[in-house]
Amino acid sequence: MELGILMVIGLYYPIIGGAERECQKHAESLKRLGCKVTVLTQYMKGLPEYEIVNGVSVYRKIKATTPWAITYLLSALRFMIRSRREYEIIQCYGIFYHTTACVIMKYLYRKKVLQRLECAGPNGDLGRINKIKCSVLIKLCWKKVDKFIAISKEILNDLVNCGVKKEKITYIPNSVDTDYYTPYTLKTWDSPKNILFVGRLTEQKGIDTLFCAMKEVIDKGINRLSLSLVGDGPLRGELERMVNDLGITKYVRFVGSTNDVTQYYQNSHILVIPSNWEGLPLVLLEGMACGLPILASDLDGIRDGIEDGVNGFLFTPGNASQLSSKITYLLENPEKAEEMGRVSREKAVALFSLRENMHKYVGVYKSLLGQ
C-alpha cells in the first residue's frame, strides 16, 4: 500500500529558510521512495493556493486573519479533515498552532502525528511557546503527538527536561545531499581567500560579530581576503552601514538570496556560522559536504557536526576576538585548513546523508503504523 504523508509547515518554497528547505527535501525524497506526499502550508499573497512543486502537491490553505490564532488553526484543520483519506501520517514542522490541528486529527481520525522540533534553547520551539499569543491552544496539545523528531541532541535534552519520555523521541539530524553538495577539487589556497556566510540577515545569525572579527583580521595586515554574505533579511541596511562604518566595504560583498548556493561553497575557503542560537543548521551540513573548514559559535546543535580542532573551530557566541584569531590561524595554516575540510566531508557523508535519513523516517512511519 502506498504510504500517505501530510507535511504541515508554516512556510514553504519559494520561502527559503532552514526548516523550509529541509521540509522540501523530505517531501521530494519521500516522493521518490514511492510515498504519496502532500504539503500544507500558509497562504501567501501572490502565490497560488495549489501547485505541484517538483512532483509534490503543495496546498497554501492555512489562512492567518483576525483573530489570527483561531483562523490559522481552523483553516489548517478544515483542510486536514477534507483530505483525510489521502494520508495516514502527519509530519509537523515546528511547534505552532498547526500542532494543535494535527493532534485533533489524531483523536478524531486516528492519524499518526510526528512533531519535528527545529531549534533548541530559550529561542527554540519549546522556549518560545509562552511568547505566542493564545499559547494555551498549543500547551494543551503538543505533548500528545505520537512521536517527536529531535534534529539535535540539545533538542532531545530539551524534550526530556519538559517531561517527554525518551522512548517517544527519535533523534534524526538534518541531512544533506552529499551527491549534490561536493568539494571543488581545483580550488587552491594560493589565491585570495574567500570567507563565506550563508543565512538570513537577522539578529539570530550574529553577523555583527563576524564583521568585527573581519575588521580585526584586516587590521593585522591580512588583506588578501574577502567576505561573501549569501542571503537577505531585515537587517541588510543596518549591516551595510556597519560595514561602511568599520571601513571594510571593499572586502565585503552582499550577494543577496540565491536558489543555488553550491557555487559559493565550492569557491570559498572558510565557512563562518556566528549564530547567537541555532538548532542543527543546514548551512553547517552543506559546508561540510563541500569540504570546508567551519568556524562556528559554540552551541549544542552545532557541536553535533563540529569537533573542535578537527573539522573546524568553535568560539564563544558574540566573541569577535576569538573568531578573529581562528580566521587568522586558518589563513596562516592552509594545510591544516585543507585537512579540516577533508574531515568535514567525511563526517557529512558518514553522519548526515539525506538518503540514509529518509530511510530512518520511513522506518518511524512503519513503526507507528505497526507495519
N, C-alpha and C positions, 0 to 999 in steps of 0.2 A: 504494500500500500504506500502511495506517495505521502510523505510526511509534510503536513501543512504547518507553516510557521508564520505568525504575525509579529512583525517587529514594530515596536512603538517608540518613537523618539521625538523630542521637541522640535528639532530642525533636521533637515536632510538636504542632500545635494539639490541645488548648487551652493547651499550654505556649507562652507568648509571649515570644520574645526576637528579636534581630535576624535570626539565621540561620533561626530557625523561621518567622518572618513572611515572609522572602524565599523560602524553600522553598515555603510555601503559595501565595504569589503566582505563582511559577513554575509550580507544578502546575496551578493553576486557569486560568492564562493559556494554557498549552500545551494543556490540555484544550479550551479554546475555539477554539484553532487547528486542532483535529482530531486531536491526538495521543492515544494511549492511555497514560494516566499512572497509575502505581501508586506509593504511598509506603510504604516500610518503615521502621519506627521502633521505639523501645524500648517494651516493655510497661510500663504504669503502672497501679498498683493503683487500682481504681475506674473505669477507662476500659475500654471494650470492646476485645477483641482485633482486631475488624474493624468498620469502619463506613464509610459514604460521607459525606465532608465536602465540601459544595458541588460535588458531582458527581465527586469524586476518591476512589478506593478507598484506604483507609488501613489498613494491617496493623501492629498493635503486637505483633510476633512476636519481637523481639530480647529475649532474657532475660539478666539480669545477676545470677547467683547464684554462690556459691563453687564452683570457682575462677573469679573474675569474668571475667578476660580470655578464658579458654577458652570459657566458656558464651556469652559475648557473641558471640565470633567464630563458633562453631559454629551457634548459633541463627540468626544472620544468614545464614550460608552455606546452611543447610538450606532456608530459605525461598527463597533465590535459585535453588537447584537445582530445587526443586519447581515454581517458577513461571517457569522459564527460557524457555518457549515464548511468554511474554507480552510480552517486551521484547527489544530489540536494544542499547539504550543504558542504561548505569548512570551516574547522576549522583550523586556522593558529596559530602556537605556536611561539611567539616571533616575533618582527618586524624585517624583513630582506628582502633579495631580493625576497624570495618566496611570501612575502606580495604583491609585485607588480604583480607577476604572478596571484595571486588569484583575485586581483582587475580587471585585464584584463579579466579573466573568467567571472566576474560579468557582465561586459559590453558586451562581445561577446556572452555569452550563458545564461545570466540571473541567474547565480548561486548566492546563498546567502552566504555571507562571514562573518564569525566570526573571530575576531582577539583577541587572548588571550595575554596579557602582563605578563611577567614573573618576572620583577624586577622594582623597582622604583628608583628615585633619579638620581644623575649625572651619575652613572654607570649602570642605568637601560635601558630599551628598548628605551625610548624617549631621555634620556640623551646621549646615545652613537650614535644616528643616524648620527650626524655630523662627527663622527670619522670613519665611514665606507666609504671605497672607493666607488666612484660613487654613493654617497648618494642621488644625485638628483633623481635617479631611484626610491628611496623609498619615498623621500619627496613629490613627485608629487602624490603619490597614497595612502599613509597609512590612511589618514582621510576618504577615500571614501569607506571603508568597511561598511557592513550593521549594525554590532553590535560589540562593544568592551566588552570583559570579563575582569573585574578587579579582581585579586585574593587577593588584599589587599586594604584597604581604602586609603593608600598612593598613590597607582597606580590610583585609581579613581580620587583623587585630582589632580594628575599629568595630567591626561587626560583633566579634566575640565580647568586647567590652560593653557593647549595648545589649548583651544578653542573648544573642543568636547562638544556637548550638552549632558546634563545629561541623557536625555531620550534615548540616543544612547549607554549608558553604563549599563551593568548589573554586579552587584557585586556577584560573586560566588567564594568563597575562595577555596584554595586547600583542598583536602579531605584525609581521612584516613579510611581504612577498620577496623572498631573497633571490628569486629568479629575475625580478624586475629591478630591484634596488641592488646594484652591483658596483664594485670599485672600478675606477677608471685607471687602467693599468699603465697608461703612458704619462700620467701626472708625475712631475718631479718636484723636488724641494729646492731646486736651484733658482726657480723663477720667483717673483714677488709672491709672498704668502697671502692667501685669502682666508680670512676668518668668516665663519658663517653663523648667522642666527636665522631660525625659521620659526614663525609663530605669529599670533595676533599681537598687535601693538597695544597692550593693556598693562595695567599695574601689576597683574599677576606675574608677568613674564620677566620683570626685573631688568628691563633694558637700560635703565639709567645706570645700574651697576656696571653693565658691560661698557657703556660709553666712558665712564670714569676710569675703568681699567685700561681701555684703549688709550686714553689721554696719558696715563702713567707710562705705558709701554713706549709711546711715541716720544715722550719727554726723556726717556732713557737713550734716545738716539736711534731706536729701532724703527725705521720708517719705510722699509721696503715691504709694506703690507697694506691690506685693505680689509674693510668690513662690509659684508653684504647682508642686508636685512630683507628677508623674503617674507612677505605678509603685510597686512594692513590692519588698521584699527583706530579707535577713537583718540589715541594719544599721538598719532602721527605728527600733527602740527607742533605739539609741545616738544616732541623728541627732535624734530628738525631744528627747532630753536635752541635746544640744549646742545646739539652738535655744533651749531654756529657759535654759541657762547663759549664752548670748550676749545674752539679753534681747530677742530679736526674734520671740518667739512670735506676737504679733498680726499680724506681717507675712507669716508662712509658713503655707501650707496643704498638708498631706499628703493628696493626693487618693486615693492607692491605685491599684490596677490598674483598667483600663477597656478594653473592646473597641473603643471609638470615641474616639480621641484628637483627632479632627479639630476638634471644637468648642473644645478648649483651644488648639490652634494659632491658630485663627481669632480667638479672643478675647484673645490675648496680643500684646504689643508687641515683645518681645525673646526669642529662644531662646538659652539658655546650655548649652554642652556642655563641662563642665570635666574631661573624662576624663583619666586618667593614661596609658591606652593604648587604641587603637581600631584597627579596620580602616577601612572607609568606612561610618559608622553610618547606618542608615535614618532615624533621627531628624533628622539633618542634612538629608537629601534631602526629607523630609516638611515640615520647617520652611521650607526654600527654596521648595518648591512652594506653600506657603501665604503666601508673600510676606513672610517675617520676616527682619530683620537678625539675623545669627548671631554670637555671641561664643563662640569655641571654643578649646580647647587647640591649641597649635601642634604638631600631629602629622602625619606624612606622609600618612596616609589622608585626614585632614580637609582637607589642602591641595588635594586633588583637587576639592573642592567650594567652598572658601572662598578668595577672592582678597582678601588683607589690605587693608583700607581701601576695598574696592569693594562687596562684598556682606556685609561683616562685618569683625570684627577677630579676630586671633589673639593669644593670650597664652601665656606660658611655663606648662606644666602645674604646678599647685601654687602658683602665684604669685597670691595673693588681691589684693594691691595693684594689680597690673596689671589684673586683671579688674575691680576696683572702679573704676579710672579709665576703663575702656572703658564700663562701665554708666553712669557719671556723664555721660560725653560724649554717649552716645546719648539719655539722658533730657533733657539740656540742649540738644540739637540735633535736634529731631524731624524737621525737613525732610531732614537727612542720613540719619536712620534710615529714613524712608519711601523715599528714593531707593535705599538699600541693599536694602530689601525688594523693590522692583521689579526690581532686578538679580538678586536671588536667584531670583525666579520665572522670569525669562527664562533663567537658567542651568539651572534644573531642567528646563524644557521642552526646551531645546536639547541637554543632555548626558545626562540620566538618565531619559528616557521609558521606561516599562515596555513599551509597545508596540514601540518600536524595539529594546530589549534582547532581547525574546523572539524577534524575527526573527534576531538575531545568534546566539542559542543554536541555533535550528533550522538556521542555516547551518553551525554547527560540527558538529551531528549528521550532516547530509547529507555533509559533507566526510569525516568519519570512516568513513561507510558507502560512500563512493565514488559518491555519487549526484550 
